[in-house]
Structures are given as C-alpha cells and as structure tokens.
C-alpha cells in the first residue's frame, strides 16, 4: 500500500546544476508508484550559487 501523498524536505548547498534533474527524478518515482500528490521543499543551506 502506497501513501496518497509524500512530502520531501531537501537541504541544498551549491546544487544549482542538479536541482532540476533531482526534481524530475522525484516526480517520476512518485508517479511510477501511483502516489497521487507530493510536495518538495528545498532548504537553502547557505549556497553561494543560484540554488535558492
């Protein structure tokens, strides 16, 4: 049995180049497992790039 909704909280430190791919993979995994809703919260951990 899968949960109906998942929330992800992800710390981010200088991950500007990988955030789009990470979100894309999370979304694909959620959809493949039949989960109806999800939320992703990225927490900036003091990045000096454009991760925010």
mmCIF entry with sequence, helices, sheets and N, C-alpha, C, O atoms, coordinates in Angstrom:
data_MODEL
# 
_entry.id   MODEL 
# 
_entity.id                         1 
_entity.type                       polymer 
_entity.pdbx_number_of_molecules   1 
# 
_entity_poly.entity_id                      1 
_entity_poly.type                           'polypeptide(L)' 
_entity_poly.nstd_linkage                   no 
_entity_poly.nstd_monomer                   no 
_entity_poly.pdbx_seq_one_letter_code       
;(UNK)(UNK)(UNK)(UNK)(UNK)(UNK)(UNK)(UNK)(UNK)(UNK)(UNK)(UNK)(UNK)(UNK)(UNK)(UNK)
(UNK)(UNK)(UNK)(UNK)(UNK)(UNK)(UNK)(UNK)(UNK)(UNK)(UNK)(UNK)(UNK)(UNK)(UNK)(UNK)
(UNK)(UNK)(UNK)(UNK)(UNK)(UNK)(UNK)(UNK)(UNK)(UNK)(UNK)(UNK)(UNK)(UNK)(UNK)(UNK)
(UNK)(UNK)(UNK)(UNK)
;
_entity_poly.pdbx_seq_one_letter_code_can   XXXXXXXXXXXXXXXXXXXXXXXXXXXXXXXXXXXXXXXXXXXXXXXXXXXX 
_entity_poly.pdbx_strand_id                 A 
# 
loop_
_entity_poly_seq.entity_id 
_entity_poly_seq.num 
_entity_poly_seq.mon_id 
_entity_poly_seq.hetero 
1 1  UNK n 
1 2  UNK n 
1 3  UNK n 
1 4  UNK n 
1 5  UNK n 
1 6  UNK n 
1 7  UNK n 
1 8  UNK n 
1 9  UNK n 
1 10 UNK n 
1 11 UNK n 
1 12 UNK n 
1 13 UNK n 
1 14 UNK n 
1 15 UNK n 
1 16 UNK n 
1 17 UNK n 
1 18 UNK n 
1 19 UNK n 
1 20 UNK n 
1 21 UNK n 
1 22 UNK n 
1 23 UNK n 
1 24 UNK n 
1 25 UNK n 
1 26 UNK n 
1 27 UNK n 
1 28 UNK n 
1 29 UNK n 
1 30 UNK n 
1 31 UNK n 
1 32 UNK n 
1 33 UNK n 
1 34 UNK n 
1 35 UNK n 
1 36 UNK n 
1 37 UNK n 
1 38 UNK n 
1 39 UNK n 
1 40 UNK n 
1 41 UNK n 
1 42 UNK n 
1 43 UNK n 
1 44 UNK n 
1 45 UNK n 
1 46 UNK n 
1 47 UNK n 
1 48 UNK n 
1 49 UNK n 
1 50 UNK n 
1 51 UNK n 
1 52 UNK n 
# 
_struct_asym.id          A 
_struct_asym.entity_id   1 
# 
_struct_conf.conf_type_id            HELX_P 
_struct_conf.id                      HELX_P1 
_struct_conf.pdbx_PDB_helix_id       AA1 
_struct_conf.beg_label_comp_id       UNK 
_struct_conf.beg_label_asym_id       A 
_struct_conf.beg_label_seq_id        19 
_struct_conf.pdbx_beg_PDB_ins_code   ? 
_struct_conf.end_label_comp_id       UNK 
_struct_conf.end_label_asym_id       A 
_struct_conf.end_label_seq_id        32 
_struct_conf.pdbx_end_PDB_ins_code   ? 
_struct_conf.beg_auth_comp_id        UNK 
_struct_conf.beg_auth_asym_id        A 
_struct_conf.beg_auth_seq_id         19 
_struct_conf.end_auth_comp_id        UNK 
_struct_conf.end_auth_asym_id        A 
_struct_conf.end_auth_seq_id         32 
_struct_conf.pdbx_PDB_helix_class    1 
_struct_conf.details                 ? 
_struct_conf.pdbx_PDB_helix_length   14 
# 
_struct_conf_type.id          HELX_P 
_struct_conf_type.criteria    ? 
_struct_conf_type.reference   ? 
# 
_struct_sheet.id               AA1 
_struct_sheet.type             ? 
_struct_sheet.number_strands   2 
_struct_sheet.details          ? 
# 
_struct_sheet_order.sheet_id     AA1 
_struct_sheet_order.range_id_1   1 
_struct_sheet_order.range_id_2   2 
_struct_sheet_order.offset       ? 
_struct_sheet_order.sense        parallel 
# 
loop_
_struct_sheet_range.sheet_id 
_struct_sheet_range.id 
_struct_sheet_range.beg_label_comp_id 
_struct_sheet_range.beg_label_asym_id 
_struct_sheet_range.beg_label_seq_id 
_struct_sheet_range.pdbx_beg_PDB_ins_code 
_struct_sheet_range.end_label_comp_id 
_struct_sheet_range.end_label_asym_id 
_struct_sheet_range.end_label_seq_id 
_struct_sheet_range.pdbx_end_PDB_ins_code 
_struct_sheet_range.beg_auth_comp_id 
_struct_sheet_range.beg_auth_asym_id 
_struct_sheet_range.beg_auth_seq_id 
_struct_sheet_range.end_auth_comp_id 
_struct_sheet_range.end_auth_asym_id 
_struct_sheet_range.end_auth_seq_id 
AA1 1 UNK A 5  ? UNK A 12 ? UNK A 5  UNK A 12 
AA1 2 UNK A 37 ? UNK A 44 ? UNK A 37 UNK A 44 
# 
loop_
_atom_site.group_PDB 
_atom_site.id 
_atom_site.type_symbol 
_atom_site.label_atom_id 
_atom_site.label_alt_id 
_atom_site.label_comp_id 
_atom_site.label_asym_id 
_atom_site.label_entity_id 
_atom_site.label_seq_id 
_atom_site.pdbx_PDB_ins_code 
_atom_site.Cartn_x 
_atom_site.Cartn_y 
_atom_site.Cartn_z 
_atom_site.occupancy 
_atom_site.B_iso_or_equiv 
_atom_site.pdbx_formal_charge 
_atom_site.auth_seq_id 
_atom_site.auth_comp_id 
_atom_site.auth_asym_id 
_atom_site.auth_atom_id 
_atom_site.pdbx_PDB_model_num 
ATOM 1   N N  . UNK A 1 1  ? 0.840  -1.183 0.000   1.00 0.00 ? 1  UNK A N  1 
ATOM 2   C CA . UNK A 1 1  ? 0.000  0.000  0.000   1.00 0.00 ? 1  UNK A CA 1 
ATOM 3   C C  . UNK A 1 1  ? 0.884  1.246  0.000   1.00 0.00 ? 1  UNK A C  1 
ATOM 4   O O  . UNK A 1 1  ? 1.791  1.373  0.823   1.00 0.00 ? 1  UNK A O  1 
ATOM 5   N N  . UNK A 1 2  ? 0.615  2.154  -0.921  1.00 0.00 ? 2  UNK A N  1 
ATOM 6   C CA . UNK A 1 2  ? 1.383  3.386  -1.033  1.00 0.00 ? 2  UNK A CA 1 
ATOM 7   C C  . UNK A 1 2  ? 0.635  4.527  -0.348  1.00 0.00 ? 2  UNK A C  1 
ATOM 8   O O  . UNK A 1 2  ? -0.595 4.555  -0.334  1.00 0.00 ? 2  UNK A O  1 
ATOM 9   N N  . UNK A 1 3  ? 1.386  5.461  0.218   1.00 0.00 ? 3  UNK A N  1 
ATOM 10  C CA . UNK A 1 3  ? 0.714  6.636  0.778   1.00 0.00 ? 3  UNK A CA 1 
ATOM 11  C C  . UNK A 1 3  ? 0.079  7.451  -0.337  1.00 0.00 ? 3  UNK A C  1 
ATOM 12  O O  . UNK A 1 3  ? 0.516  7.384  -1.486  1.00 0.00 ? 3  UNK A O  1 
ATOM 13  N N  . UNK A 1 4  ? -0.939 8.212  -0.005  1.00 0.00 ? 4  UNK A N  1 
ATOM 14  C CA . UNK A 1 4  ? -1.581 9.053  -1.013  1.00 0.00 ? 4  UNK A CA 1 
ATOM 15  C C  . UNK A 1 4  ? -0.771 10.299 -1.319  1.00 0.00 ? 4  UNK A C  1 
ATOM 16  O O  . UNK A 1 4  ? -0.874 10.860 -2.410  1.00 0.00 ? 4  UNK A O  1 
ATOM 17  N N  . UNK A 1 5  ? 0.036  10.733 -0.360  1.00 0.00 ? 5  UNK A N  1 
ATOM 18  C CA . UNK A 1 5  ? 0.805  11.948 -0.540  1.00 0.00 ? 5  UNK A CA 1 
ATOM 19  C C  . UNK A 1 5  ? 2.150  11.813 0.168   1.00 0.00 ? 5  UNK A C  1 
ATOM 20  O O  . UNK A 1 5  ? 2.242  11.222 1.244   1.00 0.00 ? 5  UNK A O  1 
ATOM 21  N N  . UNK A 1 6  ? 3.191  12.371 -0.452  1.00 0.00 ? 6  UNK A N  1 
ATOM 22  C CA . UNK A 1 6  ? 4.518  12.400 0.145   1.00 0.00 ? 6  UNK A CA 1 
ATOM 23  C C  . UNK A 1 6  ? 5.036  13.830 0.162   1.00 0.00 ? 6  UNK A C  1 
ATOM 24  O O  . UNK A 1 6  ? 4.775  14.607 -0.757  1.00 0.00 ? 6  UNK A O  1 
ATOM 25  N N  . UNK A 1 7  ? 5.767  14.168 1.204   1.00 0.00 ? 7  UNK A N  1 
ATOM 26  C CA . UNK A 1 7  ? 6.453  15.451 1.282   1.00 0.00 ? 7  UNK A CA 1 
ATOM 27  C C  . UNK A 1 7  ? 7.948  15.179 1.410   1.00 0.00 ? 7  UNK A C  1 
ATOM 28  O O  . UNK A 1 7  ? 8.365  14.305 2.170   1.00 0.00 ? 7  UNK A O  1 
ATOM 29  N N  . UNK A 1 8  ? 8.740  15.926 0.670   1.00 0.00 ? 8  UNK A N  1 
ATOM 30  C CA . UNK A 1 8  ? 10.191 15.802 0.706   1.00 0.00 ? 8  UNK A CA 1 
ATOM 31  C C  . UNK A 1 8  ? 10.769 17.122 1.185   1.00 0.00 ? 8  UNK A C  1 
ATOM 32  O O  . UNK A 1 8  ? 10.372 18.181 0.700   1.00 0.00 ? 8  UNK A O  1 
ATOM 33  N N  . UNK A 1 9  ? 11.693 17.078 2.120   1.00 0.00 ? 9  UNK A N  1 
ATOM 34  C CA . UNK A 1 9  ? 12.427 18.255 2.563   1.00 0.00 ? 9  UNK A CA 1 
ATOM 35  C C  . UNK A 1 9  ? 13.895 17.971 2.271   1.00 0.00 ? 9  UNK A C  1 
ATOM 36  O O  . UNK A 1 9  ? 14.479 17.033 2.815   1.00 0.00 ? 9  UNK A O  1 
ATOM 37  N N  . UNK A 1 10 ? 14.484 18.797 1.401   1.00 0.00 ? 10 UNK A N  1 
ATOM 38  C CA . UNK A 1 10 ? 15.824 18.510 0.906   1.00 0.00 ? 10 UNK A CA 1 
ATOM 39  C C  . UNK A 1 10 ? 16.744 19.700 1.163   1.00 0.00 ? 10 UNK A C  1 
ATOM 40  O O  . UNK A 1 10 ? 16.504 20.792 0.650   1.00 0.00 ? 10 UNK A O  1 
ATOM 41  N N  . UNK A 1 11 ? 17.801 19.492 1.960   1.00 0.00 ? 11 UNK A N  1 
ATOM 42  C CA . UNK A 1 11 ? 18.782 20.569 2.143   1.00 0.00 ? 11 UNK A CA 1 
ATOM 43  C C  . UNK A 1 11 ? 19.592 20.747 0.863   1.00 0.00 ? 11 UNK A C  1 
ATOM 44  O O  . UNK A 1 11 ? 19.931 19.776 0.187   1.00 0.00 ? 11 UNK A O  1 
ATOM 45  N N  . UNK A 1 12 ? 19.894 21.990 0.545   1.00 0.00 ? 12 UNK A N  1 
ATOM 46  C CA . UNK A 1 12 ? 20.587 22.299 -0.703  1.00 0.00 ? 12 UNK A CA 1 
ATOM 47  C C  . UNK A 1 12 ? 21.790 23.190 -0.398  1.00 0.00 ? 12 UNK A C  1 
ATOM 48  O O  . UNK A 1 12 ? 21.662 24.224 0.258   1.00 0.00 ? 12 UNK A O  1 
ATOM 49  N N  . UNK A 1 13 ? 22.952 22.775 -0.880  1.00 0.00 ? 13 UNK A N  1 
ATOM 50  C CA . UNK A 1 13 ? 24.155 23.594 -0.750  1.00 0.00 ? 13 UNK A CA 1 
ATOM 51  C C  . UNK A 1 13 ? 24.899 23.552 -2.075  1.00 0.00 ? 13 UNK A C  1 
ATOM 52  O O  . UNK A 1 13 ? 25.501 22.540 -2.432  1.00 0.00 ? 13 UNK A O  1 
ATOM 53  N N  . UNK A 1 14 ? 24.851 24.657 -2.794  1.00 0.00 ? 14 UNK A N  1 
ATOM 54  C CA . UNK A 1 14 ? 25.524 24.789 -4.094  1.00 0.00 ? 14 UNK A CA 1 
ATOM 55  C C  . UNK A 1 14 ? 25.161 23.651 -5.054  1.00 0.00 ? 14 UNK A C  1 
ATOM 56  O O  . UNK A 1 14 ? 26.036 22.965 -5.581  1.00 0.00 ? 14 UNK A O  1 
ATOM 57  N N  . UNK A 1 15 ? 23.883 23.470 -5.265  1.00 0.00 ? 15 UNK A N  1 
ATOM 58  C CA . UNK A 1 15 ? 23.375 22.407 -6.139  1.00 0.00 ? 15 UNK A CA 1 
ATOM 59  C C  . UNK A 1 15 ? 22.635 22.953 -7.361  1.00 0.00 ? 15 UNK A C  1 
ATOM 60  O O  . UNK A 1 15 ? 21.778 22.277 -7.931  1.00 0.00 ? 15 UNK A O  1 
ATOM 61  N N  . UNK A 1 16 ? 22.966 24.156 -7.749  1.00 0.00 ? 16 UNK A N  1 
ATOM 62  C CA . UNK A 1 16 ? 22.271 24.816 -8.856  1.00 0.00 ? 16 UNK A CA 1 
ATOM 63  C C  . UNK A 1 16 ? 22.123 23.928 -10.094 1.00 0.00 ? 16 UNK A C  1 
ATOM 64  O O  . UNK A 1 16 ? 21.065 23.908 -10.722 1.00 0.00 ? 16 UNK A O  1 
ATOM 65  N N  . UNK A 1 17 ? 23.162 23.209 -10.436 1.00 0.00 ? 17 UNK A N  1 
ATOM 66  C CA . UNK A 1 17 ? 23.164 22.437 -11.678 1.00 0.00 ? 17 UNK A CA 1 
ATOM 67  C C  . UNK A 1 17 ? 22.358 21.142 -11.589 1.00 0.00 ? 17 UNK A C  1 
ATOM 68  O O  . UNK A 1 17 ? 22.003 20.570 -12.620 1.00 0.00 ? 17 UNK A O  1 
ATOM 69  N N  . UNK A 1 18 ? 22.064 20.673 -10.380 1.00 0.00 ? 18 UNK A N  1 
ATOM 70  C CA . UNK A 1 18 ? 21.405 19.369 -10.275 1.00 0.00 ? 18 UNK A CA 1 
ATOM 71  C C  . UNK A 1 18 ? 19.954 19.433 -9.784  1.00 0.00 ? 18 UNK A C  1 
ATOM 72  O O  . UNK A 1 18 ? 19.281 18.402 -9.758  1.00 0.00 ? 18 UNK A O  1 
ATOM 73  N N  . UNK A 1 19 ? 19.462 20.590 -9.401  1.00 0.00 ? 19 UNK A N  1 
ATOM 74  C CA . UNK A 1 19 ? 18.126 20.667 -8.803  1.00 0.00 ? 19 UNK A CA 1 
ATOM 75  C C  . UNK A 1 19 ? 17.006 20.280 -9.763  1.00 0.00 ? 19 UNK A C  1 
ATOM 76  O O  . UNK A 1 19 ? 16.070 19.583 -9.370  1.00 0.00 ? 19 UNK A O  1 
ATOM 77  N N  . UNK A 1 20 ? 17.089 20.715 -10.992 1.00 0.00 ? 20 UNK A N  1 
ATOM 78  C CA . UNK A 1 20 ? 16.038 20.363 -11.959 1.00 0.00 ? 20 UNK A CA 1 
ATOM 79  C C  . UNK A 1 20 ? 15.977 18.859 -12.189 1.00 0.00 ? 20 UNK A C  1 
ATOM 80  O O  . UNK A 1 20 ? 14.894 18.279 -12.265 1.00 0.00 ? 20 UNK A O  1 
ATOM 81  N N  . UNK A 1 21 ? 17.142 18.231 -12.299 1.00 0.00 ? 21 UNK A N  1 
ATOM 82  C CA . UNK A 1 21 ? 17.192 16.780 -12.515 1.00 0.00 ? 21 UNK A CA 1 
ATOM 83  C C  . UNK A 1 21 ? 16.676 16.042 -11.280 1.00 0.00 ? 21 UNK A C  1 
ATOM 84  O O  . UNK A 1 21 ? 15.951 15.056 -11.414 1.00 0.00 ? 21 UNK A O  1 
ATOM 85  N N  . UNK A 1 22 ? 17.035 16.497 -10.095 1.00 0.00 ? 22 UNK A N  1 
ATOM 86  C CA . UNK A 1 22 ? 16.555 15.871 -8.866  1.00 0.00 ? 22 UNK A CA 1 
ATOM 87  C C  . UNK A 1 22 ? 15.036 15.934 -8.805  1.00 0.00 ? 22 UNK A C  1 
ATOM 88  O O  . UNK A 1 22 ? 14.387 14.928 -8.516  1.00 0.00 ? 22 UNK A O  1 
ATOM 89  N N  . UNK A 1 23 ? 14.466 17.095 -9.072  1.00 0.00 ? 23 UNK A N  1 
ATOM 90  C CA . UNK A 1 23 ? 13.010 17.229 -9.048  1.00 0.00 ? 23 UNK A CA 1 
ATOM 91  C C  . UNK A 1 23 ? 12.362 16.322 -10.085 1.00 0.00 ? 23 UNK A C  1 
ATOM 92  O O  . UNK A 1 23 ? 11.347 15.682 -9.809  1.00 0.00 ? 23 UNK A O  1 
ATOM 93  N N  . UNK A 1 24 ? 12.945 16.267 -11.273 1.00 0.00 ? 24 UNK A N  1 
ATOM 94  C CA . UNK A 1 24 ? 12.424 15.422 -12.348 1.00 0.00 ? 24 UNK A CA 1 
ATOM 95  C C  . UNK A 1 24 ? 12.392 13.948 -11.921 1.00 0.00 ? 24 UNK A C  1 
ATOM 96  O O  . UNK A 1 24 ? 11.423 13.241 -12.198 1.00 0.00 ? 24 UNK A O  1 
ATOM 97  N N  . UNK A 1 25 ? 13.447 13.493 -11.251 1.00 0.00 ? 25 UNK A N  1 
ATOM 98  C CA . UNK A 1 25 ? 13.518 12.095 -10.815 1.00 0.00 ? 25 UNK A CA 1 
ATOM 99  C C  . UNK A 1 25 ? 12.550 11.804 -9.672  1.00 0.00 ? 25 UNK A C  1 
ATOM 100 O O  . UNK A 1 25 ? 11.935 10.739 -9.625  1.00 0.00 ? 25 UNK A O  1 
ATOM 101 N N  . UNK A 1 26 ? 12.421 12.745 -8.766  1.00 0.00 ? 26 UNK A N  1 
ATOM 102 C CA . UNK A 1 26 ? 11.442 12.572 -7.675  1.00 0.00 ? 26 UNK A CA 1 
ATOM 103 C C  . UNK A 1 26 ? 10.048 12.455 -8.257  1.00 0.00 ? 26 UNK A C  1 
ATOM 104 O O  . UNK A 1 26 ? 9.289  11.560 -7.886  1.00 0.00 ? 26 UNK A O  1 
ATOM 105 N N  . UNK A 1 27 ? 9.710  13.349 -9.163  1.00 0.00 ? 27 UNK A N  1 
ATOM 106 C CA . UNK A 1 27 ? 8.380  13.342 -9.782  1.00 0.00 ? 27 UNK A CA 1 
ATOM 107 C C  . UNK A 1 27 ? 8.120  12.021 -10.506 1.00 0.00 ? 27 UNK A C  1 
ATOM 108 O O  . UNK A 1 27 ? 7.038  11.448 -10.384 1.00 0.00 ? 27 UNK A O  1 
ATOM 109 N N  . UNK A 1 28 ? 9.102  11.543 -11.253 1.00 0.00 ? 28 UNK A N  1 
ATOM 110 C CA . UNK A 1 28 ? 8.944  10.284 -11.984 1.00 0.00 ? 28 UNK A CA 1 
ATOM 111 C C  . UNK A 1 28 ? 8.729  9.112  -11.019 1.00 0.00 ? 28 UNK A C  1 
ATOM 112 O O  . UNK A 1 28 ? 7.871  8.262  -11.257 1.00 0.00 ? 28 UNK A O  1 
ATOM 113 N N  . UNK A 1 29 ? 9.497  9.066  -9.945  1.00 0.00 ? 29 UNK A N  1 
ATOM 114 C CA . UNK A 1 29 ? 9.362  7.970  -8.975  1.00 0.00 ? 29 UNK A CA 1 
ATOM 115 C C  . UNK A 1 29 ? 8.002  8.001  -8.290  1.00 0.00 ? 29 UNK A C  1 
ATOM 116 O O  . UNK A 1 29 ? 7.386  6.956  -8.077  1.00 0.00 ? 29 UNK A O  1 
ATOM 117 N N  . UNK A 1 30 ? 7.536  9.190  -7.949  1.00 0.00 ? 30 UNK A N  1 
ATOM 118 C CA . UNK A 1 30 ? 6.227  9.329  -7.306  1.00 0.00 ? 30 UNK A CA 1 
ATOM 119 C C  . UNK A 1 30 ? 5.133  8.839  -8.255  1.00 0.00 ? 30 UNK A C  1 
ATOM 120 O O  . UNK A 1 30 ? 4.262  8.063  -7.862  1.00 0.00 ? 30 UNK A O  1 
ATOM 121 N N  . UNK A 1 31 ? 5.184  9.291  -9.486  1.00 0.00 ? 31 UNK A N  1 
ATOM 122 C CA . UNK A 1 31 ? 4.166  8.908  -10.459 1.00 0.00 ? 31 UNK A CA 1 
ATOM 123 C C  . UNK A 1 31 ? 4.211  7.407  -10.763 1.00 0.00 ? 31 UNK A C  1 
ATOM 124 O O  . UNK A 1 31 ? 3.163  6.772  -10.880 1.00 0.00 ? 31 UNK A O  1 
ATOM 125 N N  . UNK A 1 32 ? 5.407  6.838  -10.891 1.00 0.00 ? 32 UNK A N  1 
ATOM 126 C CA . UNK A 1 32 ? 5.546  5.409  -11.176 1.00 0.00 ? 32 UNK A CA 1 
ATOM 127 C C  . UNK A 1 32 ? 4.972  4.542  -10.061 1.00 0.00 ? 32 UNK A C  1 
ATOM 128 O O  . UNK A 1 32 ? 4.552  3.412  -10.309 1.00 0.00 ? 32 UNK A O  1 
ATOM 129 N N  . UNK A 1 33 ? 4.951  5.055  -8.856  1.00 0.00 ? 33 UNK A N  1 
ATOM 130 C CA . UNK A 1 33 ? 4.462  4.296  -7.712  1.00 0.00 ? 33 UNK A CA 1 
ATOM 131 C C  . UNK A 1 33 ? 3.007  4.604  -7.373  1.00 0.00 ? 33 UNK A C  1 
ATOM 132 O O  . UNK A 1 33 ? 2.502  4.171  -6.337  1.00 0.00 ? 33 UNK A O  1 
ATOM 133 N N  . UNK A 1 34 ? 2.342  5.346  -8.241  1.00 0.00 ? 34 UNK A N  1 
ATOM 134 C CA . UNK A 1 34 ? 0.918  5.594  -8.083  1.00 0.00 ? 34 UNK A CA 1 
ATOM 135 C C  . UNK A 1 34 ? 0.542  6.517  -6.935  1.00 0.00 ? 34 UNK A C  1 
ATOM 136 O O  . UNK A 1 34 ? -0.594 6.494  -6.461  1.00 0.00 ? 34 UNK A O  1 
ATOM 137 N N  . UNK A 1 35 ? 1.495  7.329  -6.489  1.00 0.00 ? 35 UNK A N  1 
ATOM 138 C CA . UNK A 1 35 ? 1.208  8.283  -5.414  1.00 0.00 ? 35 UNK A CA 1 
ATOM 139 C C  . UNK A 1 35 ? 0.556  9.505  -6.039  1.00 0.00 ? 35 UNK A C  1 
ATOM 140 O O  . UNK A 1 35 ? 1.047  10.047 -7.029  1.00 0.00 ? 35 UNK A O  1 
ATOM 141 N N  . UNK A 1 36 ? -0.546 9.929  -5.455  1.00 0.00 ? 36 UNK A N  1 
ATOM 142 C CA . UNK A 1 36 ? -1.373 10.955 -6.085  1.00 0.00 ? 36 UNK A CA 1 
ATOM 143 C C  . UNK A 1 36 ? -0.857 12.382 -5.895  1.00 0.00 ? 36 UNK A C  1 
ATOM 144 O O  . UNK A 1 36 ? -1.130 13.240 -6.733  1.00 0.00 ? 36 UNK A O  1 
ATOM 145 N N  . UNK A 1 37 ? -0.136 12.652 -4.841  1.00 0.00 ? 37 UNK A N  1 
ATOM 146 C CA . UNK A 1 37 ? 0.331  14.013 -4.619  1.00 0.00 ? 37 UNK A CA 1 
ATOM 147 C C  . UNK A 1 37 ? 1.666  14.031 -3.896  1.00 0.00 ? 37 UNK A C  1 
ATOM 148 O O  . UNK A 1 37 ? 2.002  13.107 -3.156  1.00 0.00 ? 37 UNK A O  1 
ATOM 149 N N  . UNK A 1 38 ? 2.417  15.095 -4.123  1.00 0.00 ? 38 UNK A N  1 
ATOM 150 C CA . UNK A 1 38 ? 3.689  15.237 -3.432  1.00 0.00 ? 38 UNK A CA 1 
ATOM 151 C C  . UNK A 1 38 ? 4.074  16.700 -3.358  1.00 0.00 ? 38 UNK A C  1 
ATOM 152 O O  . UNK A 1 38 ? 3.596  17.534 -4.127  1.00 0.00 ? 38 UNK A O  1 
ATOM 153 N N  . UNK A 1 39 ? 4.949  16.986 -2.415  1.00 0.00 ? 39 UNK A N  1 
ATOM 154 C CA . UNK A 1 39 ? 5.470  18.333 -2.244  1.00 0.00 ? 39 UNK A CA 1 
ATOM 155 C C  . UNK A 1 39 ? 6.965  18.201 -2.022  1.00 0.00 ? 39 UNK A C  1 
ATOM 156 O O  . UNK A 1 39 ? 7.413  17.324 -1.283  1.00 0.00 ? 39 UNK A O  1 
ATOM 157 N N  . UNK A 1 40 ? 7.742  19.076 -2.663  1.00 0.00 ? 40 UNK A N  1 
ATOM 158 C CA . UNK A 1 40 ? 9.185  19.097 -2.471  1.00 0.00 ? 40 UNK A CA 1 
ATOM 159 C C  . UNK A 1 40 ? 9.553  20.473 -1.937  1.00 0.00 ? 40 UNK A C  1 
ATOM 160 O O  . UNK A 1 40 ? 9.239  21.493 -2.551  1.00 0.00 ? 40 UNK A O  1 
ATOM 161 N N  . UNK A 1 41 ? 10.214 20.492 -0.799  1.00 0.00 ? 41 UNK A N  1 
ATOM 162 C CA . UNK A 1 41 ? 10.680 21.740 -0.205  1.00 0.00 ? 41 UNK A CA 1 
ATOM 163 C C  . UNK A 1 41 ? 12.196 21.695 -0.199  1.00 0.00 ? 41 UNK A C  1 
ATOM 164 O O  . UNK A 1 41 ? 12.800 20.834 0.441   1.00 0.00 ? 41 UNK A O  1 
ATOM 165 N N  . UNK A 1 42 ? 12.806 22.631 -0.918  1.00 0.00 ? 42 UNK A N  1 
ATOM 166 C CA . UNK A 1 42 ? 14.258 22.742 -0.946  1.00 0.00 ? 42 UNK A CA 1 
ATOM 167 C C  . UNK A 1 42 ? 14.655 23.809 0.076   1.00 0.00 ? 42 UNK A C  1 
ATOM 168 O O  . UNK A 1 42 ? 14.143 24.928 0.043   1.00 0.00 ? 42 UNK A O  1 
ATOM 169 N N  . UNK A 1 43 ? 15.563 23.458 0.978   1.00 0.00 ? 43 UNK A N  1 
ATOM 170 C CA . UNK A 1 43 ? 16.033 24.383 2.013   1.00 0.00 ? 43 UNK A CA 1 
ATOM 171 C C  . UNK A 1 43 ? 17.457 24.805 1.664   1.00 0.00 ? 43 UNK A C  1 
ATOM 172 O O  . UNK A 1 43 ? 18.370 23.980 1.638   1.00 0.00 ? 43 UNK A O  1 
ATOM 173 N N  . UNK A 1 44 ? 17.637 26.100 1.397   1.00 0.00 ? 44 UNK A N  1 
ATOM 174 C CA . UNK A 1 44 ? 18.958 26.618 1.073   1.00 0.00 ? 44 UNK A CA 1 
ATOM 175 C C  . UNK A 1 44 ? 19.825 26.601 2.331   1.00 0.00 ? 44 UNK A C  1 
ATOM 176 O O  . UNK A 1 44 ? 19.485 27.205 3.349   1.00 0.00 ? 44 UNK A O  1 
ATOM 177 N N  . UNK A 1 45 ? 20.933 25.908 2.238   1.00 0.00 ? 45 UNK A N  1 
ATOM 178 C CA . UNK A 1 45 ? 21.825 25.707 3.380   1.00 0.00 ? 45 UNK A CA 1 
ATOM 179 C C  . UNK A 1 45 ? 23.059 26.609 3.276   1.00 0.00 ? 45 UNK A C  1 
ATOM 180 O O  . UNK A 1 45 ? 24.162 26.201 3.639   1.00 0.00 ? 45 UNK A O  1 
ATOM 181 N N  . UNK A 1 46 ? 22.867 27.836 2.782   1.00 0.00 ? 46 UNK A N  1 
ATOM 182 C CA . UNK A 1 46 ? 23.975 28.783 2.679   1.00 0.00 ? 46 UNK A CA 1 
ATOM 183 C C  . UNK A 1 46 ? 24.691 28.756 1.341   1.00 0.00 ? 46 UNK A C  1 
ATOM 184 O O  . UNK A 1 46 ? 25.879 29.070 1.265   1.00 0.00 ? 46 UNK A O  1 
ATOM 185 N N  . UNK A 1 47 ? 23.984 28.387 0.294   1.00 0.00 ? 47 UNK A N  1 
ATOM 186 C CA . UNK A 1 47 ? 24.579 28.287 -1.033  1.00 0.00 ? 47 UNK A CA 1 
ATOM 187 C C  . UNK A 1 47 ? 25.146 29.629 -1.489  1.00 0.00 ? 47 UNK A C  1 
ATOM 188 O O  . UNK A 1 47 ? 24.635 30.694 -1.144  1.00 0.00 ? 47 UNK A O  1 
ATOM 189 N N  . UNK A 1 48 ? 26.220 29.541 -2.278  1.00 0.00 ? 48 UNK A N  1 
ATOM 190 C CA . UNK A 1 48 ? 26.794 30.751 -2.866  1.00 0.00 ? 48 UNK A CA 1 
ATOM 191 C C  . UNK A 1 48 ? 26.521 30.801 -4.360  1.00 0.00 ? 48 UNK A C  1 
ATOM 192 O O  . UNK A 1 48 ? 26.926 31.753 -5.027  1.00 0.00 ? 48 UNK A O  1 
ATOM 193 N N  . UNK A 1 49 ? 25.838 29.791 -4.900  1.00 0.00 ? 49 UNK A N  1 
ATOM 194 C CA . UNK A 1 49 ? 25.451 29.808 -6.303  1.00 0.00 ? 49 UNK A CA 1 
ATOM 195 C C  . UNK A 1 49 ? 23.975 30.225 -6.382  1.00 0.00 ? 49 UNK A C  1 
ATOM 196 O O  . UNK A 1 49 ? 23.463 30.849 -5.453  1.00 0.00 ? 49 UNK A O  1 
ATOM 197 N N  . UNK A 1 50 ? 23.308 29.896 -7.452  1.00 0.00 ? 50 UNK A N  1 
ATOM 198 C CA . UNK A 1 50 ? 21.908 30.307 -7.628  1.00 0.00 ? 50 UNK A CA 1 
ATOM 199 C C  . UNK A 1 50 ? 20.926 29.212 -7.211  1.00 0.00 ? 50 UNK A C  1 
ATOM 200 O O  . UNK A 1 50 ? 19.824 29.132 -7.752  1.00 0.00 ? 50 UNK A O  1 
ATOM 201 N N  . UNK A 1 51 ? 21.313 28.377 -6.262  1.00 0.00 ? 51 UNK A N  1 
ATOM 202 C CA . UNK A 1 51 ? 20.451 27.288 -5.808  1.00 0.00 ? 51 UNK A CA 1 
ATOM 203 C C  . UNK A 1 51 ? 19.157 27.786 -5.184  1.00 0.00 ? 51 UNK A C  1 
ATOM 204 O O  . UNK A 1 51 ? 18.144 27.090 -5.251  1.00 0.00 ? 51 UNK A O  1 
ATOM 205 N N  . UNK A 1 52 ? 19.158 28.927 -4.600  1.00 0.00 ? 52 UNK A N  1 
ATOM 206 C CA . UNK A 1 52 ? 17.976 29.406 -3.878  1.00 0.00 ? 52 UNK A CA 1 
ATOM 207 C C  . UNK A 1 52 ? 16.774 29.372 -4.764  1.00 0.00 ? 52 UNK A C  1 
ATOM 208 O O  . UNK A 1 52 ? 15.680 29.739 -4.334  1.00 0.00 ? 52 UNK A O  1 
# 
